[in-house]
Amino acid sequence: MKKFDIIKEKVKELYKITDELEQTFPGRKFTPDGHLVGSIGEVLASGHYGLELLPSSFETHDAISKNGRKVQIKATQINQISISSEPEHLIVLQIQRNGDAVEMYNGPGKTVWENSGKLQKNGQRQISLSKLKTLMNEISFENRLERIG
């Protein structure tokens, strides 16, 4: 089993456990979120794009690409993301229940920052995944990071 394949298997297990908990405790949601989903996304992106991860909680960026580009990685299970600053490059992955990570955006952070909603009281701006997909269709392949895994 390849190093990153274990993530997919463990995500499947997580969802199996959350389903069991939700059946045992009706009316309660046990959705994996927050740091867990973010860390899953960062590890998957590092493997998929050959990124070197920066220390956790590094300001604005999560990784450095082989060509030196600073990259922010966002992972979500819902239909939107929030960003609090303009990254140099942005990768957005939607984590699926089967453990797959679907690329929703891979391109310049400026494009997303300029097309995100108004700054909210919490200092973040939101953008939908459907808008991200539309924006990515306009990004040339030279401005994307190549997926290697």
Contacts in CASP RR format, 6 or more apart in sequence:
PFRMAT RR
TARGET T0000
AUTHOR 0000-0000-0000
METHOD contacts of the structure
MODEL  1
MKKFDIIKEKVKELYKITDELEQTFPGRKFTPDGHLVGSIGEVLASGHYG
LELLPSSFETHDAISKNGRKVQIKATQINQISISSEPEHLIVLQIQRNGD
AVEMYNGPGKTVWENSGKLQKNGQRQISLSKLKTLMNEISFENRLERIG
1 9 0 8 1.000
4 43 0 8 1.000
4 44 0 8 1.000
4 47 0 8 1.000
4 48 0 8 1.000
4 149 0 8 1.000
7 40 0 8 1.000
7 43 0 8 1.000
7 44 0 8 1.000
7 99 0 8 1.000
8 98 0 8 1.000
8 99 0 8 1.000
8 100 0 8 1.000
9 99 0 8 1.000
11 32 0 8 1.000
11 40 0 8 1.000
11 95 0 8 1.000
11 97 0 8 1.000
11 98 0 8 1.000
11 99 0 8 1.000
12 97 0 8 1.000
12 98 0 8 1.000
12 99 0 8 1.000
14 32 0 8 1.000
15 32 0 8 1.000
15 97 0 8 1.000
15 99 0 8 1.000
17 30 0 8 1.000
18 30 0 8 1.000
18 31 0 8 1.000
18 32 0 8 1.000
21 28 0 8 1.000
21 30 0 8 1.000
22 28 0 8 1.000
22 29 0 8 1.000
22 30 0 8 1.000
31 77 0 8 1.000
32 77 0 8 1.000
33 77 0 8 1.000
37 75 0 8 1.000
37 76 0 8 1.000
37 77 0 8 1.000
37 95 0 8 1.000
38 73 0 8 1.000
38 74 0 8 1.000
38 75 0 8 1.000
39 56 0 8 1.000
40 75 0 8 1.000
40 95 0 8 1.000
40 101 0 8 1.000
41 73 0 8 1.000
41 75 0 8 1.000
41 93 0 8 1.000
41 95 0 8 1.000
41 101 0 8 1.000
42 53 0 8 1.000
42 62 0 8 1.000
42 63 0 8 1.000
42 73 0 8 1.000
42 75 0 8 1.000
43 53 0 8 1.000
44 75 0 8 1.000
44 93 0 8 1.000
44 101 0 8 1.000
45 51 0 8 1.000
45 62 0 8 1.000
45 63 0 8 1.000
45 71 0 8 1.000
45 73 0 8 1.000
45 75 0 8 1.000
45 91 0 8 1.000
45 93 0 8 1.000
45 101 0 8 1.000
46 52 0 8 1.000
46 53 0 8 1.000
46 63 0 8 1.000
47 148 0 8 1.000
47 149 0 8 1.000
48 101 0 8 1.000
48 147 0 8 1.000
48 148 0 8 1.000
48 149 0 8 1.000
49 65 0 8 1.000
49 71 0 8 1.000
49 91 0 8 1.000
49 145 0 8 1.000
49 146 0 8 1.000
49 147 0 8 1.000
49 148 0 8 1.000
49 149 0 8 1.000
50 65 0 8 1.000
50 66 0 8 1.000
50 148 0 8 1.000
50 149 0 8 1.000
51 63 0 8 1.000
51 64 0 8 1.000
51 65 0 8 1.000
51 66 0 8 1.000
51 71 0 8 1.000
51 73 0 8 1.000
51 145 0 8 1.000
52 63 0 8 1.000
52 64 0 8 1.000
53 62 0 8 1.000
53 63 0 8 1.000
54 61 0 8 1.000
54 62 0 8 1.000
54 63 0 8 1.000
54 64 0 8 1.000
59 85 0 8 1.000
60 70 0 8 1.000
60 72 0 8 1.000
60 85 0 8 1.000
60 86 0 8 1.000
60 87 0 8 1.000
61 70 0 8 1.000
61 71 0 8 1.000
61 72 0 8 1.000
61 87 0 8 1.000
61 88 0 8 1.000
62 71 0 8 1.000
62 72 0 8 1.000
62 73 0 8 1.000
63 70 0 8 1.000
63 71 0 8 1.000
63 73 0 8 1.000
64 70 0 8 1.000
64 71 0 8 1.000
65 71 0 8 1.000
65 89 0 8 1.000
65 145 0 8 1.000
69 88 0 8 1.000
69 89 0 8 1.000
69 145 0 8 1.000
70 87 0 8 1.000
70 88 0 8 1.000
70 89 0 8 1.000
71 87 0 8 1.000
71 88 0 8 1.000
71 89 0 8 1.000
71 90 0 8 1.000
71 91 0 8 1.000
71 145 0 8 1.000
72 83 0 8 1.000
72 87 0 8 1.000
72 88 0 8 1.000
72 89 0 8 1.000
72 90 0 8 1.000
72 91 0 8 1.000
72 109 0 8 1.000
73 90 0 8 1.000
73 91 0 8 1.000
73 92 0 8 1.000
73 93 0 8 1.000
74 81 0 8 1.000
74 83 0 8 1.000
74 90 0 8 1.000
74 91 0 8 1.000
74 92 0 8 1.000
74 93 0 8 1.000
75 92 0 8 1.000
75 93 0 8 1.000
75 94 0 8 1.000
75 95 0 8 1.000
75 101 0 8 1.000
76 92 0 8 1.000
76 93 0 8 1.000
76 94 0 8 1.000
76 95 0 8 1.000
76 129 0 8 1.000
77 94 0 8 1.000
77 95 0 8 1.000
79 128 0 8 1.000
79 129 0 8 1.000
79 130 0 8 1.000
80 126 0 8 1.000
80 127 0 8 1.000
80 128 0 8 1.000
80 129 0 8 1.000
81 92 0 8 1.000
81 126 0 8 1.000
81 127 0 8 1.000
81 129 0 8 1.000
81 132 0 8 1.000
82 124 0 8 1.000
82 125 0 8 1.000
82 126 0 8 1.000
83 90 0 8 1.000
83 112 0 8 1.000
83 113 0 8 1.000
83 116 0 8 1.000
83 124 0 8 1.000
83 125 0 8 1.000
83 127 0 8 1.000
84 123 0 8 1.000
84 124 0 8 1.000
84 125 0 8 1.000
85 113 0 8 1.000
86 109 0 8 1.000
86 110 0 8 1.000
86 113 0 8 1.000
87 109 0 8 1.000
87 113 0 8 1.000
88 108 0 8 1.000
88 109 0 8 1.000
89 107 0 8 1.000
89 108 0 8 1.000
89 109 0 8 1.000
89 145 0 8 1.000
90 105 0 8 1.000
90 106 0 8 1.000
90 107 0 8 1.000
90 108 0 8 1.000
90 109 0 8 1.000
90 112 0 8 1.000
91 103 0 8 1.000
91 105 0 8 1.000
91 106 0 8 1.000
91 107 0 8 1.000
91 145 0 8 1.000
92 103 0 8 1.000
92 104 0 8 1.000
92 105 0 8 1.000
92 106 0 8 1.000
92 129 0 8 1.000
92 132 0 8 1.000
93 101 0 8 1.000
93 102 0 8 1.000
93 103 0 8 1.000
93 104 0 8 1.000
94 101 0 8 1.000
94 102 0 8 1.000
94 104 0 8 1.000
94 129 0 8 1.000
95 101 0 8 1.000
96 102 0 8 1.000
103 136 0 8 1.000
103 147 0 8 1.000
104 129 0 8 1.000
104 132 0 8 1.000
104 133 0 8 1.000
104 136 0 8 1.000
105 112 0 8 1.000
105 132 0 8 1.000
105 133 0 8 1.000
105 135 0 8 1.000
105 136 0 8 1.000
106 136 0 8 1.000
106 139 0 8 1.000
106 144 0 8 1.000
106 145 0 8 1.000
106 147 0 8 1.000
107 136 0 8 1.000
107 139 0 8 1.000
107 143 0 8 1.000
107 144 0 8 1.000
107 145 0 8 1.000
108 139 0 8 1.000
108 143 0 8 1.000
111 135 0 8 1.000
111 138 0 8 1.000
111 139 0 8 1.000
112 127 0 8 1.000
112 132 0 8 1.000
112 135 0 8 1.000
113 125 0 8 1.000
115 127 0 8 1.000
115 131 0 8 1.000
115 135 0 8 1.000
116 125 0 8 1.000
116 126 0 8 1.000
116 127 0 8 1.000
117 125 0 8 1.000
117 126 0 8 1.000
117 127 0 8 1.000
118 125 0 8 1.000
119 125 0 8 1.000
120 126 0 8 1.000
136 144 0 8 1.000
END
